[in-house]
Amino acid sequence: RCIPVFLDEDTVHQYYNGYCNNVLWPLFHYRLSTTRSFQSQFDAYKRANHMFADVVNEHYEEGDVVWCHDYHLMFLPKCLKEHNSKMKVGWFLHTPFPSSEIHRMLPSRSDLLRSVLAADLVGFHTYDYARHFVSACTRILGLEGTPEGVEDQGRLTRVAAFPIGIDSDRFIRALELPKVKESMKDLKERFAGRKLMLGVDRLDMIKGIPQKILAFEAFLEENPQWREKVVLLQIAVPTRTDVPEYQKLTSQVHEIVGRINGKFGTLTSVPIHHLDRSLDFTALCALYAVTDVALVTSLRDGMNLVSYEFVACQAAKKGVLILSEFAGAAQSLGAGALLVNPWNISDVATSIRYALNMSEDEREKRFHHNFMHVTTHTSQEWAATFVSYSLAKNISHAESRWCSELNDTVVEAQLRTRQVLPVLPIDTAVSRYTCSHNRLLILGFNGSLTEPVDSSGRRGGQIRELEPRLNPELKEPLKKLCGDEKTTVIVLSGSDRSVLDNNFEEFNMWLAAENGMFLRLTSGDWMTTMPENLNMDWVDSVKHVFEYFTERTPRSHFELRETSLVWNYKYADVEFGRLQARDLLQHLWTGPISNAALDVVHGGRSVEVRAVGVTKGAAIDRILGEIVHNKNMKAPIDYVLCIGHFLNKDEDIYSFFEPELPAMTHISSRATSPDPYGYASRGSKPKLPGSRTPKSQAHLMKQRSLSTLERSNFGTSSWRQLGRDDRASSASASADGAAASSSSSSSRGHEGSSVLDLKGENYFSCAVSKKRTNARYLLRSSSDVVELLKELADTVP
């Protein structure tokens, strides 16, 4: 019931012999090889994976599960998901996965990791391999590793260990076959009076055959009494005989075996029997059954099921397993086996002596532990755990407790998807923009308007500067938007004034630096919006802490701004940076800011200290007041687009523009946010036109008041009459505006909060590449911001 995938000869050569076996196989076993034809091999690898995907898509039916196997098909999950995002896709690796320091040497490292992450469930033989994969995604891609797997933009790829097993019953039943019993009898007679040691390996560099034979030589040298009482039978199955490196290994093994047999052999016997061929199943089972000590010395092995097969055939003999700690099986059989470092020849020789002299009671205890694992953790159980027990054969009633890990993962992913923000409907946002009369665009800078960079901090092949730069693709769209009389553009950023000046001086827009503390029209001078928060007496004490952690955290730095202090570790090692940030926060809270009116804002890769109350949401009311005054607006703002990759502390700007109070908002795609300004008490939030408010909640929904300035500009004809509570709020707002205007560098108080005549369908708050946010919508990357602003600019006459 197999369906073939036909590959042409050149693709097979470049894909299988080239990229798979000449690049990925050595790398995953900690041996890097280089080739001049790497790019053509990688292209063939992707092409072959697409060919597999085409065949799968041709035969796929809804509800099917697609299980991709091994390093040959690392691109396949991405190809399948691009065709059908609802397809259940799992991927399993049958080799080791190297540490991130090894994997990062691969030129195509990021492409392969992201392709695998498209799967719903990623499986490995051991926890170590799974941990290495998560670490590579964290360190190379900059994604967040969790106990469940890897999270990217709210989507979780589950990563787990699923140790593979064997069909143990098949080996146990084989021991009862007459042919196997006859072979066992012959072997016992042939090696009577001698202990039999066994090695069964492919003739491959990773199997450690030379190390095994050298350790056996060291044992014979140190224990002359065993020289004629023990024999090593090594089965070395030839592989890749046309590859020079493998030919060299064959010659090396033959040379070592010949030397040892010449040194310790006699006329009637030799200590090593070496076979350059494979054995049939019955002969192999018989050999397993009569062996006293199995010797597995892999230098690096995904699992090594020879150790499982040996244990399954040892119910009568209860032999000893010597197992390399670098084989995946060491994670499963380590408690019953003797673990060794195959590179330590003397240690392996000592373990051989211990195994041969082991007491019967200890052998039985060790064997019982391993036998129970091998017979319960079978290949059927492995498949049932990963996919579904109903798809596997020979599943007992007791095993029905195993659920489908992949199906569970897909269900969890669907639940998480419902909690993820919907992507901004660009067509709708553009359509509402064209139908409005007075538009306000609030744009964040870092991560929104800046040039795109990858996770390693590189841009255009060069390490990016510490100072961000505007994406060149946005220059023309921004000029058109800023030139539209009906549109007001504000760039609201945490960066200092010089950064915004350097990037936006040529545009006719408003710049709000340091989270809105400083404001200016590009043709005017900077002014202060919140002069009450300019006290910086605390800087020196915090600066000493930041200096200390900068010195002890390589590639970190701190910035002294006019109203805040920021320690940035985005270029530091991800894990080390997080640990240092945690330690820094403890230093701050127990030291210089323990009793100060300061906020500590922990961002994705930064720690910022600023005065309490300094947020983008707190500043926007005063900013709007200044804009209304400056432009002498005659019509209320009826369209707001707010885009940014803001810190959680600054996301109060999203709730500021919500036409309903958060307590009355029903947006299923996101959690409601708290009311950071106390609108419920001061009566400065408008309600949606046409909405009906229950009497018991009427006190929560009050129309924003007009300040003195707006009343003179708009008149009362376009606004409903103010109630008693609104008049009180209006007076308060006017007083705030008067107090703020007493300083030439301050803004227009709270005049801006009353300029909005905003309906829910004309408000678009968008978080850029964030998985948890109070915004209404999501834009996945800064590239989406470019697309949106270009489409808005195209509507400008």
N, C-alpha and C positions, 0 to 999 in steps of 0.2 A: 504493500500500500504506500509506496514511496513515490514522490513526484520529483523528477530530476530538474536540475538547473544546468543548462548547457552553457559552458564557457568556451570561448575560442582559445586556441593554443597560446597565443601571445598573452592574453589576460591571465590564463592559468600560470604561465611562467612568471609574469611580473607580480601577480597577486599572491599566489600560494608559495612558490619557491622564493619569490623576492621579498615582498613586504611582510608576509606572515612569518615565514621561517627564517628569513635573514635579518629582519629588523625586530619584530615584536617578540618572537620566541626568545632570542638571546636577552633582550632588554628585560622581559618579565622574569628571567632567571638571573638577573644582575650581571649580564654580560652584554656590553654595548658593542655593536658592529656598525661600521659606516660604509656607505656606498655612494658613488657618484650619481647613480641612477635612482636616488631616493624619490625624487618628485614623480617620475614616471611610474614607479612602483606604487606610490601612494595614490596616484590617479587611478591605476588599475584596481587597487583595493576598493576605492569608493565605487568604481564602475561595477565591480563584481557584487558588492553589497546591494547596489541598486537593482541588479539583475535578480538577486534573490528576492528583493522586495516586490519586483514586478510579478514574479511567480506566486508569491504569497497573496498579493492583492487580487490576482486572477482567481484564486480558489477560495479566498476568505469568505466566510458567511458570518452574519451577525451573531455574536455570542461566542465565537471561537477564541481560543487562547493561543497566542503565538509565543513560543519559548525559543529564544535565540541562544546558541551555545558557542562559547569560547572566543578567543581573540581573533578568529577569522571573520567574525560578524559583529564587530564593535560599532559599525556604522548602521547596521540594520535597524535597531530600535528607532533611530531618528527618521530613517526613510519611511518606516511603517507609520509612525505617528504623523508625519507630514501628509500622508495620504488619508489617514483616518485617525483623528485624535481620540476617538472613543475605543479604539482597538486595545484589548488587554495584551500587554507586551511584557515579557520577562526576559532577563539576560543573565546567563550564568557563565562564570569563568572557571575553567578546569585546570588552570595553572596558577602559580603564585601571582599576586599583584605586588609590584615592588614599592618600596618607600617613595615618598614624593620627591626626594632628592635624586633618585634614579629616574623616575618617570619624567621629571622636568627636563631631562636631557633630550627627550624625543622631540624632534622639530614639530610634529603634528600633535603634541600633547593635548592642547586645548580642544582641538576638533574631536579627538577621540573621546575625551571625558564628557563633553557636552552631548555627543551622540549617544553614549551609554545612558546618560541621565534622562534621556527621553523615555526610557523604559519606566514602567510602574514599579517594578521590583528588580533589584540587582542582587545576585547571589554569589557567594564565594565559599570555598571549602572551610576556611577558618576565620576566626574573629580578627586575627592579625591582618589578613589580606583585606578584609572589609574596612578595618581601621586605616590601612594605608590608602585605600581608595578614597575614603572620606577626607583624609588629610590632604591628598592630592587635589581634590575639588576645592578645599578650603584655601590651600596655599597657592595653587596655580590659577584657579578661576575666581578666587575671592568670595566664594559662596559660604553659606553658613552650614556647618556640620552640626547635627543634632543627634541625640541617642537613637532616633529612628532612622536617620539617613542624611540626605542632603536636601536643603531647602533653597529654592530659587524663585523669587517673586511670588511667594505664597504657595508654590507648587512643591510638594514633597516627593522625592524619589526614595522609596524604602531601600535600605541597604542592610543585609543580614547574612549570617553564616549558615550554610546548609551542608554539613559534612556528608559527602557521598559515601555510599556503602557498596557491598557486593550482593549477589544472589547467594547468600550463605547456604541455603538449602541445597542448591545445585552441587556444591562441593561436598556437603555432608552425605548426600545421596550417592555421589560418585564413589565414595570410599567402600560402598557395598557391592560395587560392580565386580564381577569375576576377573575382568581384565586388570582392574586396578589392584585387586588383592594379589594377583599373580606377579605384577610388577613390584609390589611392596615386598613380597617374599624374595624375589631375585635381588633387590637392593640390600636387604638385610643380610643375605648370604654373601654378597659381594663385599660389603664393608663391615663384616663381622669383627667384633673386637675393637672397633674404632668409632669415635664420636664423629657424626656427620654434621658439618656446617654447610649452609646453603646460601647462595646469592643468586637472585634472578633479576636481571636488569636489561634494559635496552642499552646497546653500546653507544652511550651518549655522554658528553662532557659533564652534564649535571648529575649523573648517577654516582659519581665518586668511586668508580671501579678501581683505578690505580691506588687511591687512598685506602680502600678496603684491603687490597692485596698487600700493600706495604705494612698495614697494621697487623695483618696475619703473620707477615715475616717477623715483625718486632716481637710478636707473641712467641713464635717458635724460638727466637734467639734468647728470650728471657726465661723460657720454660722448656728446657731441653727434655724433661721427662714426658712431655706431650708429643714429641716429634713423630713418633710412630703410632700414636693413639688417636690422632685427629686428622681429618681430611676436609679440605674446603672444595666444594663443588660449585663452580661459578658458571652460570648460564648467561651468556652475553649475546643478546639477539641483535644481529647486524641491522643498522639503519643508516640511510643516506650514504650508501657506499660510494657514491660518485662525488662526494664533497671532500676536498683535500684535508680539511680539519678533522673529519671523522676517520679518514684513512690514517692520518698521523696518530690518532688515539688508538686505533687498532694495533698498529705497530708497537706503540708504547706498552700496551697491556701484554702483548705477546712477549715482548722483551723481558718485562718484570717477572711474568710467570715462568719463563724459561730459566731465568737466573735463579729463582727461588727453588724450583724443582731440581736444578743442577746442584744447588747448595745443600738441600736437606733430603733429597730423594735417595732411594736405594735401588737395588736391582729388581726388587719385587713391588715397590710402591713409590708413589710420589705424593707430596702433601697437597698439591693443587690439581684438580681436574677442571680444565677450562674448555667450554664448548662454545663455538661461534655459530650457534644456531638456536632455533626455538624448539620447544617440545610440544607434543600434542597434549590435549587436556587430560587424558587418563594418565599419561606418564608424569605430567606435572603434579597431579593430585597425589600419586603414589610417592613422589619425591618429597612433597610437603609433609606427608604423613610420617615418614621415617626419619625426618631431620631432627637433630637435637637442638641446634642453634641456627636461627635465621639471622642473616647479617645484612641490614639495609643501611647504606652509608651515603645517601643522596646528599649532594652539596646544596641542592635547592630543588624541591619537588612540590607540585601542587597538592597531591595527597599521597600517592604511592599505595596502590591497592594490593601489591604483592604481600605486604604485611597482613592485610585483612585475609587474603587467601590462605596464608600460612596458618593463621590462628584458627580459621574455620576447619582445617584438616587435622588439628592437633588434639582432638578430644581424648584419644588414647595415650598419646606420647607426652602431652603437656610440655612441649619444648619451650625454649627461651627465645624471646625476640629482642635483638639488639637493633635499635632504631635511631636514625639521625634526627637530631632536634630540628633540622632544617626541612624535614618532610612534613607535609600537612597532617599526616597520620599521627604525628607526635602529639597533636592537640587532643586526639581521641584515644589513642592507645598508650599515651605516655605513662599512665599510672601503673600499667602492668608490664611495660617494656623497660629495658635498660636504655636510657637516652644517652647519646654520645655526640660529641662534636667531631665530625669526620676529618676535620683538618688537624685535630690533635691525635697524632698517630699513637702515642704512648697511652693516651686515655682509652682509645678503642682497644688496644692490646690488653689493657687491664680489665676492661669489660668482658673481653672474650674469656679470660681466665676465670673471672667471677661467674660467668654463665655456665661454664663447663663444670665448675665445682659447686654450683648452687644446690641447696638441699631440696629434697623432694617436696617438703611442705611449702617452701617459698615458691617453687615452680608452680605448684598447684594453685596457690592463692593468686599469683600473678596471671596465670593462664585464665582462671575463672573470671577475673575482672575483664580481660580483653575479649573472652569468648562471649560474655553477656552483651558487650557493646556490639560486636560484629554481627551477632544473630538477631539483635533488635533494631539496629540502625542499618537497615538493608537498602539496596538501591531502589526497591519498590517504595519503601518508606520515604526515602529522599525525594523521589518524584511526587509522591502524594503530598508531602509537606509543601513543596514549592508550588505545585499547580493545583491538583485536586485529587483526593484519594479515589474518586470515582473513575479517574482516567487510568489508574495504575492496575496492574494485574496482581492477583494473589494477596489482596488486602484482607486481613482477618477482621473479625468483629471488634477485637480489642484495639485494632489500629484505626478504627473509624472515629476515634476521638480527635484525630488530626484534621484540622480544617485546612482549607486552601489558603495558603499565605498570599498567593497572588490575587485571588479573588477578594480577600479581606483588604489588601492594599488598594485595589481598584475602588472598592466601596468607600474606604476612608478618603481616597483622593477625590471622589465625587462629593463627599460631604464637605471637604475642605474647599473645593471649587465653589460651592455655594456661598462660602464665607468670603471669598476673594472678591475685590471690587470689580465691577464691570468695566471693560475697556471703554474709554471715551468714544461715543458715537460722533465721529468727526463731521459727518454730513449734517447731523442735527445741529451741532454747535455752530457750524458755518451758516446754516439756514437761519437760525435764530439771530445770529450776528447781523445778517443782511436786513432782517425785518425790524431791528431795533434802531433807536434814534440817538442815544447817548451811551457809548460803550466804555467800559473800563476794563483794561487788560492789566493784570498784576502778574508779573513774571519773576520767578526766582532766577538765580544766576548759576551757582555751582550745581552741577549735575543736571541742569535743565537747558541752559543756553550755551554751555561750554562745549569745547571740542570733545568728541567721544574718545575715551581711552579704555584700554583693556585693564584687566585686574592687576597686571604686573606694573602698572603705572607708566606704560610706554605709549607714545603717541607719534605716529609716523616714523617708527624705528628709533626714536630718541627718547631718553628719559625726559618726562615733561617737567616744566618749570614749577616752582612752588606757587607761582601766581597764575590763576586760571585765565584762559583767553576765550573770547567770544567765538563761537563756531562761524567760520567764514560764510557758510551757506545761509546764515540768518541776516546778513547785512542788508541785502536788497529787500526781503520781506519786512524787516523792521522799519526801514526807511519809508516804505509805502504806508505801513500802518501808522507810523508817527506823523505822517503828512496828512492823514485823514482828519478833517475837522470834527467828525463825530466820535473820534476815538481818542481816549487818553491812555497812554502806556506808562506803567510804573515798573521799574526794575527794583525789587525789594530783596536785599541780600544781607547776609551776615558779614560779608567782606567789608574792608575799610574803604574810605572814600577814594583813595588813590587808585584802587583796583577798578572801581566803577568808572572813574574819570578816564582811565587809560583805555577802557573798552567801549564806552558809550558816548564820548564827548561829541562825536559827529552827528548824533541823533537828537531829534527834538522830543525828548521824553523826560519823565521825572525819575530821579535816582534817589533811592532810600538806602543808605549805608548803615552798617552795624545794627541790623534788625530794626531799622526804622528810626534810630536815634538821630540821624542826620538826613536832611532832605534838601534837594535843590532841583530846579529845572535846569537842564543842561546849559541854558543861556544865562542862568542867574548864579547867585552865590549860595553856599551851604548855610543852612539854618539848623537849629536844634529843636527837635519836637518834644523832648522830655527832659528839660534842663534839671528837673528835680532829681534825676538819676545820674548826674555827672560826677558825683563824689567818688574819687578813686583812691582814698586813703588806704584801702585794703591791698593795693596792687603789690607792694614790696613783699609782704608776707607770703602771698600766693606765688609770686614770681620765684622765690627761693625754692619752693616745692617743685615747680615746673622745671627749673634748672637742674635740680637733682635727678628727676626722672628722665630728662632729656639726655643727661650724661650716661645713665645706666641703661638706656634703651636705644640701641643703634638704629639710625635712620629715622628717628623721631625728631620733632622740632616744636618750638612754641612761638606764638605770635602775640606781641603786645599791641593791642588795639587801643583806641581812645576810650572805649567804654567797657572793654572786656579783655580777658586773657584766655588764649586757646592753646591747649597742648594737643598736637596732631601726631598720630602714629600710623597713618595710612600707608607709609612706605616700609614700616617695620614688619618683622615676622608676625604673622597673624596671631598665632597662639601666644607668643611671648608678649606681644603688644596688649592683648586682652588681659593677661595676668598683671602686667605693669599698670594698666589703667585701673584695675580693681584695687591694686595696692595704693595707687595715687588717690583714689576716692576716699579710702580709709584715712590717709594722711590729712586730707583736706578737712574731712568732717570732724576729726578729733583734734585738729590743730588750728590753723589760722582763720577758718571761717565758722568755727563752732558756734559763735554767738553773733555773727555778722549778718546783716540783711542782704544776703547774696544767694543767688541760685547757681547750682552746679548742674550743667546740662551735659549728659553723656550721650554723644552721638555715635554713629556707626564706627568711626575710627578717630574720635576726638573727645576731649573733655574741655568744656568751656565754663568759665566763671564770669558771671555778670550780675548786675544789681537786680534785686527782686523786682518783678513787674516789667522788666524789659523784654517784651516779646513782639513779634510782628503783628499779632492781633491787637495788642495794646496800642501800638503806634498808628495803625491804619486809620482810626477815627480822626486823629489830628492831621494826618497826611491828607485825607480827603477834604477836611476843612480848609487847608491851605490851597489845595487845588481848586476848590469851588471859588474861593476868594480871588485867586490869581486869574482864572479863566472867566470869571464873572458869568458863571453858568446860568442859562435861562431855562433849561429843561432838566428834569431829574434823570439820574442814571438808571437805565432800564435793562442793561445787559452787563454781566460781570463774568469774566473768565479769569480764574486764579490758578496758576500752574506753578509747581515747585517741588523740589526735593528737600522739604523742610524738616528740621528736627521736630520731634514730637512736641517739645515745649512751644514751638512756634506755630503749631497747627491750629491754634486758636483763631488764626486768621480765616480758616475755612468756616468755622461756626459763626464768625462775625457776620457773614453775608447770608446766612441761612434765612430765608423769608419766614420760616416758622421757628418758634422756640424749640430747642432740642427736645424738651419734654413732650412736644406735640408732633415731632417729626416722625414719619413712618417711611423710612427708606430701607427696604428689606436687605439691600446689598451691603449695609455697613452698620456698625454699632453707633448709637447716638453719642454725642460728645457733651461734656458738661458745659454749663453756661458760665464762661470765664469772666463776664463783665457784669453779672448781676442784672441782666435785662429785666428779669421777672420783678425785681424790686424797684428799678428806676424808670421802667416804662419806656424803653427806647428800641423795641423790636417791632417791626410791622408784621401784620398777618397777611396770609395769602388772600388776594381778592376773591370774594365769593365764598370763602370758607366760613363754616359755622362753628362757633365755639360754645361748648356746654357752659351753662351758668356757673357750675361749680369750679370751672377753670378759666372763667372770663378774666379774672384778675391777672392771669399769666400772660395774656395776649393784649399788648397795648401798642398803639401806633407810635412810631418814632416822631419826636417833635421837631419842628423847624426852629433853627436858631434865628437870632435877629437878622443875620446876614441873608439866610435863605428866604425868610419871609419877605424881605425887601426885593429879592431877586425874582422869586417865583410868584409872589402874590398868594392869596389864600384860595383862589378859585380852583386850582388844580389839586388841592389837598383837602381832606375832610376836616371839619371843624375840630379843634382840640377840646378834649374833655378836661375836667378839673385836674386829674392826675397828670395829664399830658402837659398842661400849663406849668405845673410845678417842675416837671422834668425839663421843659423848655427853659425855664428860668435858670435851672441848675446848669444846663448846657451853655447858656449865654454867659453865665458867670465864669464858667471854666474857660470859655473863649477869651473873655476879657483878661483874666489872670494870665493866660498864656501869651497874649499879645503885648503884655507889659515889657517883655524882653524883645529886642530887635532880632534876636537869633532864634526865637521860638516860633511854633506853628499856631494854627488857629483853633486851639482847644478841641471841643467836641462838635464842631460844626458839621463835620463830614457824615456823621451817623444819620443825619436827617435828609440827606440828598438822594437817598435811594428810593426808587419806586420799582422794586424788583419782584417779579413773579418767579415762582419756582422753576418754571421751564426755561427761564432766561439766565439761570445761574449755573455755571459749570466750574466746580472745583476739582482739580486734577493733581494727583500725586504722581511724581515721576519715579519709576522703578523702586517703589516701596511696597512691602507686603502687608504692613499694618499701618493704617492711616485713618483720619477722620474725614478725608475728602470723599466726594461723591463718586469720582471716577479715577481710573488708572491709565497712565501712559507708560508703556513698558520701558522706554529709553528716551534719551535726548533726540534720537533720530525721529521718533514719533512727534516730538515737539516741533522739529523742523518741518515735518509734513503738515502739521496743523497750521502753523503760522504762514506757511506758503499758501495754503488754500484760503486762509482769511485775507491775505494780502491780494490775492487774485480777484477778490470781490471789490476792492477799492477802485473807484473810477480813475 
